[in-house]
Amino acid sequence: MPRIRVGVLASGRGTGFQSLVDARDRGDLDVELPILASNVPGAPVLDRAKKAGVPTAVVDHRGFGADREAFERELVRVLRENRVDLVVFAGFMRLVTPFFVRQFPSRIMNIHPSLLPAFPGAHAHRDVLASGAKVTGCTVHFVDASVDGGPIILQKALPVREDDTEETLEARVLEQEHALLPLAVRLFAEGRLQVDGRRVRIDTRGIDLPRMA
């Protein structure tokens, strides 16, 4: 079976993208990475991609003004030009419209730094600490037209420590994100994921999944 082609979208540092590259280089993730696209010119993730030998594209959303669909049409063109089978949002800081989701149904993954459906949005760590929650974590989910609301693939729970700050919490959650995202992509690549309404069923035959708590 040919290796699937994973297109990655990222806006910033690119540590999530790096986790996919590292897993590929270790032999833990047997996929192709034909394109890394960013909406931010000069984003550090572009340098990471260059060092990893992954082709890049920049589609600056600012050039499209308020026309979100025009921006997305250009992203779709780039992704289709590179014949991607799966789209991964790895720190991609743009909300997408139903138009984009329809182009890749059940083929867009996102990593979010909380245990969804709790604490969606861009300030999860701040919101967790403000709430007094004792447990947080990270979630890989399929993307739909809602905000961080698509079917959940994998989650990893972590305790919130009494002395946690946004920075310390982010660092510990990020470490788990870097393990969970490549695993979710691997499960997709091996045909182990089946979306059944709001649930994602995982075929675990022949594979040991890590504890999620």
Secondary structure, DSSP 8 states (H G I E B T S, - for coil): ----EEEEEE-SS-HHHHHHHHHHHHTS---EEEEEEESSTT-HHHHHHHHHT--EEE--GGGGTT-HHHHHHHHHHHHHHTT-SEEEESS------HHHHHHSTT-EEEEESS-TTSS-STTHHHHHHHHT-SEEEEEEEE--SSSS-S-EEEEEEEE--TT--HHHHHHHHHHHHHHHHHHHHHHHHTT-EEEETTEEEE--TT-------
